[in-house]
Amino acid sequence: MPMREEVKLYLRRLTPLLILFLGLPLLSYLIWRFYPEKKLEVILVDKTVPNRNYREHTGVIWALNHGKFKKNTGADYLVDQDYFGFFPDGSQDKKGVVKDLEGKSEEEIKRLVSESDLVFLADTYGVYESDFGQVQQEKKIYGGLGKSEIELVRQAKDQGKYLIAEFNSMASPTSKSVRSEFENLMGVKWTGWIARYFDELNPEENEEIPLWLLEMYSFQGSSWDFTGPGMVFIRDSGEVEVFVYGLDYQNKVPLVRTQKMNKHGYKLPQVIPYPDWMDIVLVERDYQVISYYDIDPSTVGYERLKKMGLPRYFPSAVFREINGGRQYYFSGDFSDMDPNLGYHTFAGLPTLWRGFYVTADHTNRHSFYWNYFLPLLEQVFNEAGKKTP
């Protein structure tokens, strides 16, 4: 066969692949470009930004931009600019600068909220010396819910805006007085307990077991001799309880359950594992439960939960309608996300990633994001957007 014919045959065979790898992304991009733009002015608070990966709010910004939600100016949201909190500068000396609501008057915050549609408290835990190197004694640089954020929540509630708060909005290092104000405004009561699942409880085999946790447990006069999967419950008083999988509870990884036929209309997976930090809260009766945590405690585990003052099920995502707006509380570190989410400018990309990251895979944070958190954010953003003039 002549060389020219071989080349033609090769190109002919290559054409379907070129259409697949070049044509489909181009088509996806063009479809996204024709999506209608929507206005949604968001006040985002993230005080836990020790470096420039912005992992505590990058997933929120990605969702806004993929959904073509624009600021009042018509501009896109920028992950390194459009939030209140700590702004790292990459240096070991100065470390960063604080740009938040502190120092603003009640009238200024009132006006800021009046010009917005949604307030999002992503994380207020803060930034610490250990984020920038080894230290002998942990020291806070910046963090905790403050009076200015309390006024932000109050104004959002009074003005009937949408508000989302999630794990660590009110736990350590927030003061008890400020936390109490937050709880009263939100109708959410923290039990004082936070919890997290670990694939391996043996610290010699799992570097994710923090040293401070082992030290807190030793202060109780007990020896940490746990192995295998398990959950750790930590109280603000310093008490530590360890639940061993198979002995104290039956769902290896805590499950987030959403009823398929829920009256709220949220389209979410019925079951998805959640292995990260959560706070255990109680909510007022006017709240509606979107999802809840289920660890399936054994008889022994259930008795331990009762002694700890905790219920059989823990709220995961809840909301209530108030003054024409809505208050949401996500009692998990949902926004904590590996920043490598890819470009937001392609239609159907979340559907594609949901095919790659199955709901059962708890080892990759992207699985929880694409299958649960992003769909939840999209639905809340669309709800809030409908109220925008």
N, C-alpha and C positions, 0 to 999 in steps of 0.2 A: 504494500500500500504506500503510495507517495506520502512524503512527509507532510505536505499541505493537508491531505485528507485526514491524516492522523491528528493533526492539530485541530481541525474542524470537529472531528469526532470527540476529541477530548473536551473542547469548549462546549459542545452540545451537552455532554454529560455533566459538565460543571455548572451549566446554567441554573438547574433547579436549586443547587446549593447556594449559588450567588443570590438567587431570589429569596431563599430562606434566611440567609445570614445578613443580607443587606436590605432586601426589600421589606421584610417584616418590621425591623426596627424603624425604618424610614416611615412606613405606613403608621406604625404606633405613634411615632413622634408627631406626624401630621394630624392624626386624630386628636391627640392631646392638645395641639395648638388651637384646634377649633372648639375645644371645651369652652363654655361660657365662663367668664370671670365673675366672681362673687365678692362682695365687700364683707369683710369681717375684721373689725379692729380688736386685737387681742392684747391684753396686758399680761405679760408673762414674767413670773418671778422665779429665778433660779439662783440660789446663793451657794450652791455646791459646784463650783467651776474651778477646780484647782489647776487645770491645764486647758489647752485649746482643742480638746476633742469634743467638748460640750455634750457629753454623753447623757446628762440628765434632762436635756431638752431638745436634742437633735431630732428625735423621732417626732416630736410635736411640730417642729418647724417643717420637717419633710412632709408631714400630713397636710399642713396648711398650703404649702406650695404645690404639692401634687393635686390637691383639690382646687387649685387656682383661686384660693381665698386671698384677697388683696387688702392691704392697709387702706385707710381712708384716702391716702395720697395716691393710691393706685399702684404702689410699689410692692414688690415681693418681700417676703420675710427673710431676714438674714440671720443665720444661726449665731454669728459672732457679734451682733449688734442689738437685735430686737428683743431685749429682755432687761429686767432689773435684777441686780445682784453683783456678783464678783466677776471682774474682768481681768484674767491673767495676762501678764506681759512677758512671760517666758523667762524672767530673770530670777536668780536665787536670792537676791537682796530685797528688791522691792516687792517681788512676787505678783503684784497686781494692784488694781484700784477698785474701789467700791462705787458703783453707780446705782443707787436704789432710791426708795421713796423717803428715806430718813431726812428729816429737816423740812419736808414739804408740809404746808399747812393743811388743815382739814378742808378748807375751801379749794385748794389746789388739787387735792386727791378727789374731791367731789367732782370737780370739773373734768379731771382725767377720766374718771369712770363714766361720766355722762357722755363723753365722746367715744366710748368703747362699747363693744358688744359682749365681750367675754373676758373674764379674769381667770388666769390659770396659775395656781401655786404648784409649781413642779417639784421643788425641793428647797428646804430651808436649813438643812443640816449644817452646811457651811464648809469652810476651808480651814485646815489645820497644819501645824508645823510638819507633821509626819507626811503630808502630801508632797513635801519638797525635800525629803531626805530622812535619814534615821535620827531620831531624837530620844533622849532618855525619858522625858516626861511629855505626854501629849499636851499641847497647848492650842487653844482655839485662836485663829486669826480673825475669823469673821463668820457669823452664822446665827441661826435661831430666828424664830418668828418675832417680829417687833411690833411696836405700837402702830407704825405706819401701815403695816400689812393688815393689822386688825381694822384700821379705819378703811382700808381698801375693801375688805370683806363686808364691813358694815354698809358702805356705800353701794356695793354691788347688790346686796340684799335689799336695801331700801329702794333702790332705783329699778329693781326688777330685772337685773342683768343675769346672764348665765355665769356661773362660777364653778370651777373645777379645782378641787384640792386633793392631794394624794399623799401617800406615805412620804415621809417625814415632814409634814407641814406643822405638826404640833408636838412631836416628841423631843427628846434631847437634841440640842441644848436650849430649847425654848423654856423660859421661866414658867413656873406654875401659874402665876397670876395672868400672864399673857395667854397661856394655854386655856385657862378657864374662860377667858373672854372669847376665844376662838370657838370653844365647845358650845358656849351659849348662843353664839351667832349662827353656828352651823347646825346645831341640834345633833351633834355627834359627840359621844363620850368615849375617851380613850380609857381602856381598862388598865393601862400601865404596862401591858405586855406587848412585846414584839416577838416575832418568830422567824425562823428560817430553816429550810431543808438543806442537808448536806449529804452528798452521795457517800461519803466516807467520814465517820466520826473520829477515826484514829488520826491525830494530828501529825504523826510521823509519816502517814501516807497521803495526807491532804493538807497542803499549804494554805488552803483557804480558811482553815480553822484559825480565827484570830487569837493572838496571845492574850489579849485582854479578857477574852471569854474564858480561857483556861484559868486565868488568875482569879476571875470572879467566882468560878466554880470552886476553886481551892479555898477561898475565903469561907465557904460554907462547911469546911472541914471534911470535904469529900474528895476522893481520888477519881480523876477522869480516866476511866478504863473502858470506854465505849469503842466499839468497832462496827463497821457496816453502815448502812443508810440510817438516817434518823433526823428528827427535828429538834431544834433547840429553842426553848422559850426563855426570854429574858425580861425581867421586871425592872421598872425604873428604880426600885428599891435596891437592886443588885442581886435579887434572887434568880437562880438559873435552874431550869428544869429540862431534862433531856428525855425525849421520847424515842425509843428504839423501834424501828420498823419490825413488824411481826410480833412484837411483844405488847407495845402500847398503842399501836395504830396499824391499819391494814392497807391503806393507799400509800404505796411506797413514796410517791411524790404527791404533795398536796394538789388537789384538783380544784379547778375553778369550774363550777357548774352553772349553766344557764338553761332555764327551761325552754324547750323548743317552741312551745306555744305560749310564750310570755305575753302578758297583756300590754306590755310597753311597746312591743313591736321591734325590739332590737334583734337584728340578725347577727348572731354570734354562734360559735361552735358550742354544742351542748356540754362538752367536756374537754378541758385542756389542762395539762399539768403546769404548775407554777412553782419553781424552785427557789425563788428569791425572797428578799425581806418583805415582811408584812406587819402591819400593826393590827391588833385585835380591838375592835371598837364596838360600842353599842349605839344604836341610832334611835331617834324619836319615832313615834308611831306613824307620823305622816310621811316617812320615807318609804320609798318603794325599792325593793331589791331587784337589781338587774342580774347579778351573779353572786355566788357565795362560795366560800372555801369548804372543802370536805376532806378530812383526813381519815375518816372512818375509824374512829377510836375503838379499841377493844374494850371489854368490860373493865379491865384494869385501867386503861387509858382514860375512859370516860369518868371513872371515879377520881382520877388525878385532875382532870379538867375541872370537875365540880369543886374540888378542894382549892383550886387556883382561882375560882370565881369566874370560869369561862364557860361559854355555851358549847353545845355539840357542833353547831355550824357557826362560821365566822363570816360576816358580811365582806364581800369583795368589791363590788361596785354598786352604789346606791344613789338615788336622787330623790329630790322632792321639789314640788312646784311651790313657789312662794313669791308673792307680790308681782305676779305676772312673769317672773323669770324662773330659773331653776338652779338649785345647788346640787352638785355632784361630789361624792367622795369616793376615791379609789384607795382602798386600804392595802395597797401593794406598791412596790417600787417600779411601777409600770413604765415610767418614762426613761428609766435607766437602760440605755441602749448603745451597743456597739455602733459608732458613727458611720460605718461603711455600709450605708443603705443604697448607694447608687444614685443615679440621676432621677429626679422626680418628673422629668419631662416626657414620660412614655405612658401612653394609655395601656391599661391592662397589666401593668407591671406587678401590682400587688397580687393579682390572680395568678400570674406566672410563679411568683415566689411562694405563694401558698401551695402550689403544686410541688415545689422543691422541699419546702420546710413543712413537713407533716405535723399535725397537732400533737402527736404522741412524743415527739422529740423534745425533751426538756433540756437537753445539753446545749442547745444553741438558742440564745436569747432572741435571735431573729424569728424563730418559729412562733414564739409568743406574740411578737410584734405584728407579723404579717397576718396571723390567723385570728388574733383576738384584739390587741390594743389598737391597731390601725383601724379596723372596721368600727370599733367603738368610738374612736375619735372622729372618724368621718361622719358618723350618724349624729353625734353631739354637735359638731361644727355645722352640719347642715340644718339642724334644728335651730341653733342660734342665728344662723344666717337668714332664716326665714323671718326673724323679727327685725332684721336690719331694714331701715327705710329705703 
